[in-house]
Amino acid sequence: MTRPTVAVLLPCYNEAAAIAQTIASFRRALPDAAIYVYDNNSKDDTVRIAREAGAIVRSERTQGKGNVVRRMFADVEADVYVLADGDATYDADAAPKMIERLFDEQLDMVVGTRESDEQEAYRRGHRFGNRMLTGCVTWIFGRTFSDILSGYRVFSNRFVKSFPALTEGFEIETEISVHALELKMPVAEVATAYAARPEGSESKLSTYRDGFRILRLILNLYRLEKPVAFFGLISGALTVLAIGLSVDLLLTYLATHLVPRIPTAILCTGLVLLAIVSLSCGLILDTVTRGRREVKRLAYLALRPPRA
């Protein structure tokens, strides 16, 4: 049998201070791998330094990490894909172990969960934000990962070629995680070291802006993937509100056989009707979601599984 081909994918934006070190570390860890650097409109010498370091350099003009990942997944052909960042924060030496586990257990994705004692490795609020967002995904989708925002992952060919990649920015890791959970793909986690950025390298992640974007994506995926639960919650809230407003009306009617607050009675009737409509929407959309999930599952199964 031929050796499986491995592609290392490094999305980059202004990573001149770290990209050479990143390429060199993955070259040492995976000497037979093809290393791709996809530049996303860098204003510094990222492209030149990456070429001099021996990487295959390509570009994606539409700004955003999600757009870059979509382009990489579409363009690059390999049996195994290693996705990391070009900032030298991820441990390249862990990649062979992650690939080995992918093949040994016939997995479609292995997530490198970040472990670090360095305060500089995480910006202020990132640890708490990661735990909060991971908790949201756990509450909504059940089985989940301990680090949904990790950008260090190893994929099989059938994962990459069946993943739609619809997001544009740093929400891409969350979309990847939920995609794997919804299709019930075999996945695993491997603890990996996480280091601070080299001097001169700056994070492009905005703590609050990107955090809210990720939270919005989680809620949107909740609506799309769990429509009965999502619209059921809205229906339940409207029903509870209607009941709360109608209790006094009911007691007054039982005592006097009169309805003194007609506008409130009309409001309660409208709230109940909205609750019924909301629940009906959830039931209808659940059928659509099931059909869409079946199509995605069939597209996934049409591709070859990982084999060493």
Secondary structure by P-SEA (a helix, b strand, c coil): cccbbbbbbbbbccccccaaaaaaaaaaacccbbbbbbbcccccaaaaaaaaaccbbbbbccccaaaaaaaaaacccccbbbbbbccccccccaaaaaaaaaaaacccbbbbccccccccccccaaaaaaaaaaaaaaaaccccccccccccccccaaaaaaccccccccaaaaaaaaaaaaaccccbbbbbbbbcccccccccccccaaaaaaaaaaaaaaaaacaaaaaaaaaaaaaaaaaaaaaaaaaaaaaccccccaaaaaaaaaaaaaaaaaaaaaaaaaaaaaaaaaaaaaaaaccccccc
